[in-house]
Amino acid sequence: MHRLERAGHRVTYGSPRLIEDLATTNGINYLQLPPVNFFPGGQDHGGGSFKQRLQKWWLQLLNRKERQAQAVQALGMDEFAVLLNDENPDLLIVDIELHEHLMTAIAKGVPTILLSQWFSLWQRPGLPPLMQDTIPGQTWEGSRLGLTVAWWRWRWQRRWMFGKKRLRSAGTNRRAIIQKYAHKVGFPLHYARQNYWPGPFTYSGLPVISMTMEEIEFPHPVQPGLTYVGALINDQRSGAKEDAEIEHQLQAIFAAKEQQQARLICCTVSTFKAGDTYFLQRLVTAVGRRPEWLLVIGLGAKVEVQELGELPANVFPFNWIPQLKVLAKADCSINHGGIHTINECIHYQVPMLVYSGKRSDQNGCAARVHYHQLGIMADKDEDDSATIEMKIQKVLESSVYRQQMQQIHEYYLRYSEDEILIRYIENFLTNT
């Protein structure tokens, strides 16, 4: 946003989540959008005997047209349409997963670009599905036939899943209702024929900008309409959870790093599940054997500090950390494969040991880190403490990862220096 503003554009940020305080703290002009309704047809909590559930489903099926009409209204897009009329934007850049919002804008004729935070979501030659940790050209899975089979399997898994949801909900699951809404407003559904992502739709034929770098993609012919604009990192941003006590503790750790000439490891695993505590315990054991390492762990909301057990003196767990501040001092990042953390590691040139959380795009991100030698892809369910220790040491000591990170960092800087995003937006506005 700040890049566009510096180029002379007036930018308003809208979100369906309640983040006005965070936006205004960072000097962002903010507009509250209606929330996303993930259950427009109502949430079925189950219960009752099989006969009772069957009777309920039959009644829902008989009344499906009325229920579908109510569910379409429950999406709340009338309010968003009014906001679009009031704001009258020259351009809307909309998250690729805000399906009803982008359909509303396109149906109303608002110039619209889809915004993706991910690598390519589309089936392309030489490219595996983003949800898999397959590396092209390695093993049978990475062969041309293996990749074709992977896409075929994923496509039919998606169709089977959507079909079950539609049947069980008697036609009022979220995807079915968004399709009804698309028909209502006149959004061309041929844009949304593909289904290669956890969300209900993957779009083709619409302009998309990806906040990733083409240089760390797998080599492949890029999806028509997709443009990589590079990672957009604001290293001056203010967080909503700024905490003076955490800041004081971190400064003491940074001072100890300098005094002891220690190596600082930043571990952030906010999307790990409670069942991943065992991995963190193995990590703590591994680092505890190496007093010349200092480990800062940001646990997120799903793992409590006391679950880690007795901690060695060189391990410092927090429920939350200001990740950018720690990465700026870190020698190694242990992360779950989230694209934002990977981008931030590139910003600070921090090699990575990626233990994918195995959700969403995390496997695919881990594979790309490994392929481009920005770090190592590992398995949180397989590695014991000795293996974790060995892999940390390899990341810390190998010059290959540091050199490759330096090269990728230079590419990263060029996206900003060459104003790739600004030139793309201004060219789009000129030709719209």
Secondary structure as the mmCIF struct_conf table of DSSP 4:
data_model
#
loop_
_struct_conf.conf_type_id
_struct_conf.id
_struct_conf.beg_label_comp_id
_struct_conf.beg_label_asym_id
_struct_conf.beg_label_seq_id
_struct_conf.end_label_comp_id
_struct_conf.end_label_asym_id
_struct_conf.end_label_seq_id
HELX_RH_AL_P HELX_RH_AL_P1 HIS A 2 ARG A 6
TURN_TY1_P TURN_TY1_P1 ALA A 7 GLY A 8
STRN STRN1 TYR A 13 SER A 15
BEND BEND1 PRO A 16 LEU A 18
HELX_RH_AL_P HELX_RH_AL_P2 GLU A 20 THR A 25
TURN_TY1_P TURN_TY1_P2 ASN A 26 GLY A 27
STRN STRN2 TYR A 30 GLN A 32
HELX_LH_PP_P HELX_LH_PP_P1 LEU A 33 VAL A 36
BEND BEND2 PHE A 38 PHE A 38
TURN_TY1_P TURN_TY1_P3 PRO A 40 GLY A 41
BEND BEND3 GLY A 48 GLY A 48
HELX_RH_AL_P HELX_RH_AL_P3 PHE A 50 LEU A 62
TURN_TY1_P TURN_TY1_P4 ASN A 63 ASN A 63
HELX_RH_AL_P HELX_RH_AL_P4 ARG A 64 ALA A 74
TURN_TY1_P TURN_TY1_P5 LEU A 75 LEU A 75
HELX_RH_AL_P HELX_RH_AL_P5 MET A 77 GLU A 87
BEND BEND4 ASP A 90 ASP A 90
STRN STRN3 LEU A 92 ASP A 95
TURN_TY1_P TURN_TY1_P6 ILE A 96 GLU A 97
HELX_RH_AL_P HELX_RH_AL_P6 HIS A 99 ALA A 107
TURN_TY1_P TURN_TY1_P7 LYS A 108 GLY A 109
STRN STRN4 THR A 112 SER A 116
BEND BEND5 GLN A 117 PHE A 119
BEND BEND6 TRP A 122 TRP A 122
TURN_TY1_P TURN_TY1_P8 PRO A 125 GLY A 126
TURN_TY1_P TURN_TY1_P9 LEU A 130 MET A 131
BEND BEND7 GLN A 132 GLN A 132
TURN_TY1_P TURN_TY1_P10 PRO A 136 GLY A 137
BEND BEND8 GLN A 138 GLN A 138
TURN_TY1_P TURN_TY1_P11 THR A 139 THR A 139
HELX_RH_3T_P HELX_RH_3T_P1 TRP A 140 GLY A 142
BEND BEND9 SER A 143 SER A 143
HELX_RH_AL_P HELX_RH_AL_P7 ARG A 144 ARG A 168
TURN_TY1_P TURN_TY1_P12 SER A 169 ALA A 170
BEND BEND10 GLY A 171 GLY A 171
BEND BEND11 ASN A 173 ASN A 173
HELX_RH_AL_P HELX_RH_AL_P8 ARG A 174 VAL A 185
TURN_TY1_P TURN_TY1_P13 GLY A 186 GLY A 186
HELX_RH_3T_P HELX_RH_3T_P2 LEU A 189 ALA A 192
STRN STRN5 GLN A 194 GLN A 194
BEND BEND12 TRP A 197 PRO A 200
STRN STRN6 THR A 202 THR A 202
BEND BEND13 GLY A 205 LEU A 206
STRN STRN7 VAL A 208 SER A 210
BEND BEND14 MET A 211 THR A 212
HELX_RH_3T_P HELX_RH_3T_P3 GLU A 214 ILE A 216
BEND BEND15 GLU A 217 GLU A 217
HELX_LH_PP_P HELX_LH_PP_P2 PHE A 218 PHE A 218
BEND BEND16 PRO A 219 PRO A 219
HELX_LH_PP_P HELX_LH_PP_P3 PRO A 221 GLN A 223
TURN_TY1_P TURN_TY1_P14 PRO A 224 GLY A 225
STRN STRN8 LEU A 226 TYR A 228
TURN_TY1_P TURN_TY1_P15 ASP A 235 GLN A 236
HELX_LH_PP_P HELX_LH_PP_P4 ARG A 237 GLY A 239
TURN_TY1_P TURN_TY1_P16 ALA A 240 LYS A 241
HELX_RH_AL_P HELX_RH_AL_P9 ALA A 244 GLN A 260
TURN_TY1_P TURN_TY1_P17 GLN A 261 GLN A 261
HELX_LH_PP_P HELX_LH_PP_P5 ALA A 262 ALA A 262
STRN STRN9 ARG A 263 THR A 268
TURN_TY1_P TURN_TY1_P18 SER A 270 THR A 271
HELX_RH_3T_P HELX_RH_3T_P4 ALA A 274 ASP A 276
HELX_RH_AL_P HELX_RH_AL_P10 THR A 277 GLY A 288
TURN_TY1_P TURN_TY1_P19 ARG A 289 ARG A 289
TURN_TY1_P TURN_TY1_P20 PRO A 291 GLU A 292
STRN STRN10 TRP A 293 GLY A 298
TURN_TY1_P TURN_TY1_P21 GLY A 300 ALA A 301
BEND BEND17 LYS A 302 VAL A 303
HELX_RH_3T_P HELX_RH_3T_P5 VAL A 305 LEU A 308
BEND BEND18 GLU A 310 GLU A 310
TURN_TY1_P TURN_TY1_P22 ALA A 313 ASN A 314
STRN STRN11 VAL A 315 PHE A 318
BEND BEND19 ASN A 319 ASN A 319
HELX_RH_AL_P HELX_RH_AL_P11 GLN A 323 LEU A 327
TURN_TY1_P TURN_TY1_P23 ALA A 328 LYS A 329
BEND BEND20 ASP A 331 ASP A 331
STRN STRN12 CYS A 332 ASN A 335
HELX_RH_AL_P HELX_RH_AL_P12 ILE A 339 TYR A 348
TURN_TY1_P TURN_TY1_P24 GLN A 349 GLN A 349
STRN STRN13 MET A 352 TYR A 355
BEND BEND21 ARG A 359 ARG A 359
TURN_TY1_P TURN_TY1_P25 SER A 360 ASP A 361
HELX_RH_AL_P HELX_RH_AL_P13 GLN A 362 TYR A 371
TURN_TY1_P TURN_TY1_P26 HIS A 372 GLN A 373
BEND BEND22 LEU A 374 LEU A 374
STRN STRN14 GLY A 375 ALA A 378
TURN_TY1_P TURN_TY1_P27 LYS A 380 GLU A 382
HELX_RH_AL_P HELX_RH_AL_P14 SER A 385 GLU A 397
HELX_RH_AL_P HELX_RH_AL_P15 SER A 399 GLU A 417
TURN_TY1_P TURN_TY1_P28 ASP A 418 GLU A 419
HELX_RH_AL_P HELX_RH_AL_P16 ILE A 420 THR A 430
TURN_TY1_P TURN_TY1_P29 ASN A 431 ASN A 431
#
